[in-house]
Amino acid sequence: MWIVLLVNVIVAAVAVIFGFQNRAETLNLFNAGIVFITFGIVLLLGAIPVYRNFDTSSVLMFVAGILIVLGIIMLIVSVIARSTRKINLQDLAIALMVAAVCLVYFIHNASLNFANLLVPELALIVGLILLVYPKQK
Protein backbone atom coordinates (compact mmCIF):
# COMPACT_ATOMS: atom_id res chain seq x y z
CA MET A 1 0.00 0.00 0.00
CA TRP A 2 2.93 2.32 0.64
CA ILE A 3 4.05 1.91 -2.98
CA VAL A 4 0.59 2.92 -4.20
CA LEU A 5 0.71 5.94 -1.89
CA LEU A 6 4.15 6.93 -3.14
CA VAL A 7 3.12 6.65 -6.80
CA ASN A 8 -0.04 8.69 -6.16
CA VAL A 9 1.96 11.37 -4.31
CA ILE A 10 4.44 11.67 -7.17
CA VAL A 11 1.71 11.88 -9.83
CA ALA A 12 -0.29 14.44 -7.82
CA ALA A 13 2.80 16.53 -7.01
CA VAL A 14 3.88 16.72 -10.64
CA ALA A 15 0.31 17.60 -11.68
CA VAL A 16 0.06 20.32 -9.03
CA ILE A 17 3.39 21.83 -10.09
CA PHE A 18 2.36 21.92 -13.75
CA GLY A 19 -1.21 22.96 -12.94
CA PHE A 20 -0.27 26.01 -10.90
CA GLN A 21 2.32 27.44 -13.28
CA ASN A 22 1.56 30.93 -14.62
CA ARG A 23 -1.59 31.44 -12.57
CA ALA A 24 -2.64 34.87 -11.46
CA GLU A 25 -6.31 35.13 -10.66
CA THR A 26 -8.50 36.37 -7.85
CA LEU A 27 -10.42 34.20 -5.43
CA ASN A 28 -13.65 32.85 -6.84
CA LEU A 29 -15.95 31.63 -4.06
CA PHE A 30 -18.10 29.63 -6.45
CA ASN A 31 -15.09 27.69 -7.73
CA ALA A 32 -13.74 27.21 -4.20
CA GLY A 33 -17.11 25.88 -3.03
CA ILE A 34 -17.26 23.36 -5.87
CA VAL A 35 -13.69 22.25 -5.10
CA PHE A 36 -14.44 21.80 -1.38
CA ILE A 37 -17.60 19.82 -2.10
CA THR A 38 -15.78 17.59 -4.60
CA PHE A 39 -12.93 16.96 -2.16
CA GLY A 40 -15.47 16.08 0.56
CA ILE A 41 -17.42 13.73 -1.69
CA VAL A 42 -14.26 11.85 -2.65
CA LEU A 43 -13.36 11.42 1.03
CA LEU A 44 -16.93 10.37 1.86
CA LEU A 45 -17.00 7.79 -0.92
CA GLY A 46 -13.60 6.52 0.18
CA ALA A 47 -14.97 5.80 3.65
CA ILE A 48 -17.36 3.17 2.29
CA PRO A 49 -14.85 0.30 1.83
CA VAL A 50 -13.33 0.85 5.30
CA TYR A 51 -16.57 1.30 7.25
CA ARG A 52 -15.66 -1.56 9.60
CA ASN A 53 -12.56 0.30 10.80
CA PHE A 54 -14.15 2.92 13.05
CA ASP A 55 -11.06 5.14 13.42
CA THR A 56 -10.43 5.52 9.70
CA SER A 57 -14.04 5.83 8.60
CA SER A 58 -14.93 8.33 11.32
CA VAL A 59 -11.99 10.59 10.45
CA LEU A 60 -12.85 10.44 6.76
CA MET A 61 -16.52 11.18 7.36
CA PHE A 62 -15.74 14.02 9.79
CA VAL A 63 -13.32 15.76 7.42
CA ALA A 64 -15.65 15.15 4.47
CA GLY A 65 -18.58 16.65 6.38
CA ILE A 66 -16.62 19.77 7.27
CA LEU A 67 -15.47 20.23 3.67
CA ILE A 68 -18.96 19.75 2.25
CA VAL A 69 -20.52 22.19 4.73
CA LEU A 70 -17.82 24.81 4.00
CA GLY A 71 -18.33 24.28 0.27
CA ILE A 72 -22.08 24.79 0.57
CA ILE A 73 -21.52 27.96 2.62
CA MET A 74 -19.15 29.27 -0.05
CA LEU A 75 -21.69 28.51 -2.79
CA ILE A 76 -24.44 30.32 -0.87
CA VAL A 77 -22.21 33.36 -0.28
CA SER A 78 -21.22 33.43 -3.97
CA VAL A 79 -24.87 33.30 -5.03
CA ILE A 80 -25.83 36.08 -2.60
CA ALA A 81 -22.85 38.22 -3.62
CA ARG A 82 -23.58 37.55 -7.30
CA SER A 83 -19.93 36.75 -7.99
CA THR A 84 -18.76 35.13 -11.19
CA ARG A 85 -19.81 31.52 -11.56
CA LYS A 86 -16.86 29.97 -13.34
CA ILE A 87 -15.67 26.48 -12.62
CA ASN A 88 -11.97 26.10 -13.27
CA LEU A 89 -11.52 22.44 -14.20
CA GLN A 90 -7.82 22.68 -13.43
CA ASP A 91 -8.58 23.47 -9.79
CA LEU A 92 -11.08 20.62 -9.70
CA ALA A 93 -8.49 18.24 -11.16
CA ILE A 94 -5.90 19.19 -8.57
CA ALA A 95 -8.44 18.79 -5.76
CA LEU A 96 -9.36 15.31 -7.03
CA MET A 97 -5.72 14.24 -7.16
CA VAL A 98 -4.90 15.60 -3.70
CA ALA A 99 -8.06 13.94 -2.33
CA ALA A 100 -6.89 10.64 -3.83
CA VAL A 101 -3.54 10.95 -2.08
CA CYS A 102 -5.21 11.83 1.24
CA LEU A 103 -7.57 8.90 0.87
CA VAL A 104 -4.81 6.40 0.18
CA TYR A 105 -2.92 7.72 3.19
CA PHE A 106 -5.94 7.34 5.46
CA ILE A 107 -6.64 3.77 4.32
CA HIS A 108 -3.01 2.61 4.15
CA ASN A 109 -3.60 0.07 6.93
CA ALA A 110 -6.39 -1.61 4.99
CA SER A 111 -5.73 -4.56 2.75
CA LEU A 112 -4.53 -3.98 -0.79
CA ASN A 113 -7.60 -5.00 -2.78
CA PHE A 114 -9.66 -3.56 -5.60
CA ALA A 115 -12.50 -2.27 -3.41
CA ASN A 116 -10.19 -0.21 -1.21
CA LEU A 117 -8.35 1.39 -4.13
CA LEU A 118 -11.30 1.97 -6.47
CA VAL A 119 -12.30 5.46 -5.28
CA PRO A 120 -8.78 6.93 -4.90
CA GLU A 121 -7.56 5.62 -8.23
CA LEU A 122 -10.71 6.75 -10.06
CA ALA A 123 -10.30 10.20 -8.51
CA LEU A 124 -6.67 10.31 -9.64
CA ILE A 125 -7.55 9.22 -13.19
CA VAL A 126 -10.43 11.70 -13.48
CA GLY A 127 -8.15 14.42 -12.11
CA LEU A 128 -5.51 13.65 -14.73
CA ILE A 129 -8.12 13.73 -17.48
CA LEU A 130 -9.45 17.09 -16.27
CA LEU A 131 -5.91 18.43 -16.05
CA VAL A 132 -5.24 17.51 -19.67
CA TYR A 133 -8.40 19.30 -20.83
CA PRO A 134 -8.36 22.55 -18.74
CA LYS A 135 -11.35 24.33 -20.26
CA GLN A 136 -13.38 26.69 -18.13
CA LYS A 137 -17.14 26.39 -17.94
C-alpha positions as CSV (number, residue, x, y, z in Angstrom):
1,M,0.0,0.0,0.0
2,W,2.9,2.3,0.6
3,I,4.1,1.9,-3.0
4,V,0.6,2.9,-4.2
5,L,0.7,5.9,-1.9
6,L,4.2,6.9,-3.1
7,V,3.1,6.6,-6.8
8,N,0.0,8.7,-6.2
9,V,2.0,11.4,-4.3
10,I,4.4,11.7,-7.2
11,V,1.7,11.9,-9.8
12,A,-0.3,14.4,-7.8
13,A,2.8,16.5,-7.0
14,V,3.9,16.7,-10.6
15,A,0.3,17.6,-11.7
16,V,0.1,20.3,-9.0
17,I,3.4,21.8,-10.1
18,F,2.4,21.9,-13.8
19,G,-1.2,23.0,-12.9
20,F,-0.3,26.0,-10.9
21,Q,2.3,27.4,-13.3
22,N,1.6,30.9,-14.6
23,R,-1.6,31.4,-12.6
24,A,-2.6,34.9,-11.5
25,E,-6.3,35.1,-10.7
26,T,-8.5,36.4,-7.8
27,L,-10.4,34.2,-5.4
28,N,-13.6,32.9,-6.8
29,L,-16.0,31.6,-4.1
30,F,-18.1,29.6,-6.4
31,N,-15.1,27.7,-7.7
32,A,-13.7,27.2,-4.2
33,G,-17.1,25.9,-3.0
34,I,-17.3,23.4,-5.9
35,V,-13.7,22.2,-5.1
36,F,-14.4,21.8,-1.4
37,I,-17.6,19.8,-2.1
38,T,-15.8,17.6,-4.6
39,F,-12.9,17.0,-2.2
40,G,-15.5,16.1,0.6
41,I,-17.4,13.7,-1.7
42,V,-14.3,11.8,-2.7
43,L,-13.4,11.4,1.0
44,L,-16.9,10.4,1.9
45,L,-17.0,7.8,-0.9
46,G,-13.6,6.5,0.2
47,A,-15.0,5.8,3.7
48,I,-17.4,3.2,2.3
49,P,-14.9,0.3,1.8
50,V,-13.3,0.9,5.3
51,Y,-16.6,1.3,7.2
52,R,-15.7,-1.6,9.6
53,N,-12.6,0.3,10.8
54,F,-14.1,2.9,13.0
55,D,-11.1,5.1,13.4
56,T,-10.4,5.5,9.7
57,S,-14.0,5.8,8.6
58,S,-14.9,8.3,11.3
59,V,-12.0,10.6,10.5
60,L,-12.9,10.4,6.8
61,M,-16.5,11.2,7.4
62,F,-15.7,14.0,9.8
63,V,-13.3,15.8,7.4
64,A,-15.7,15.2,4.5
65,G,-18.6,16.6,6.4
66,I,-16.6,19.8,7.3
67,L,-15.5,20.2,3.7
68,I,-19.0,19.7,2.3
69,V,-20.5,22.2,4.7
70,L,-17.8,24.8,4.0
71,G,-18.3,24.3,0.3
72,I,-22.1,24.8,0.6
73,I,-21.5,28.0,2.6
74,M,-19.1,29.3,-0.1
75,L,-21.7,28.5,-2.8
76,I,-24.4,30.3,-0.9
77,V,-22.2,33.4,-0.3
78,S,-21.2,33.4,-4.0
79,V,-24.9,33.3,-5.0
80,I,-25.8,36.1,-2.6
81,A,-22.8,38.2,-3.6
82,R,-23.6,37.5,-7.3
83,S,-19.9,36.7,-8.0
84,T,-18.8,35.1,-11.2
85,R,-19.8,31.5,-11.6
86,K,-16.9,30.0,-13.3
87,I,-15.7,26.5,-12.6
88,N,-12.0,26.1,-13.3
89,L,-11.5,22.4,-14.2
90,Q,-7.8,22.7,-13.4
91,D,-8.6,23.5,-9.8
92,L,-11.1,20.6,-9.7
93,A,-8.5,18.2,-11.2
94,I,-5.9,19.2,-8.6
95,A,-8.4,18.8,-5.8
96,L,-9.4,15.3,-7.0
97,M,-5.7,14.2,-7.2
98,V,-4.9,15.6,-3.7
99,A,-8.1,13.9,-2.3
100,A,-6.9,10.6,-3.8
101,V,-3.5,10.9,-2.1
102,C,-5.2,11.8,1.2
103,L,-7.6,8.9,0.9
104,V,-4.8,6.4,0.2
105,Y,-2.9,7.7,3.2
106,F,-5.9,7.3,5.5
107,I,-6.6,3.8,4.3
108,H,-3.0,2.6,4.1
109,N,-3.6,0.1,6.9
110,A,-6.4,-1.6,5.0
111,S,-5.7,-4.6,2.7
112,L,-4.5,-4.0,-0.8
113,N,-7.6,-5.0,-2.8
114,F,-9.7,-3.6,-5.6
115,A,-12.5,-2.3,-3.4
116,N,-10.2,-0.2,-1.2
117,L,-8.3,1.4,-4.1
118,L,-11.3,2.0,-6.5
119,V,-12.3,5.5,-5.3
120,P,-8.8,6.9,-4.9
121,E,-7.6,5.6,-8.2
122,L,-10.7,6.8,-10.1
123,A,-10.3,10.2,-8.5
124,L,-6.7,10.3,-9.6
125,I,-7.5,9.2,-13.2
126,V,-10.4,11.7,-13.5
127,G,-8.1,14.4,-12.1
128,L,-5.5,13.7,-14.7
129,I,-8.1,13.7,-17.5
130,L,-9.4,17.1,-16.3
131,L,-5.9,18.4,-16.1
132,V,-5.2,17.5,-19.7
133,Y,-8.4,19.3,-20.8
134,P,-8.4,22.6,-18.7
135,K,-11.4,24.3,-20.3
136,Q,-13.4,26.7,-18.1
137,K,-17.1,26.4,-17.9
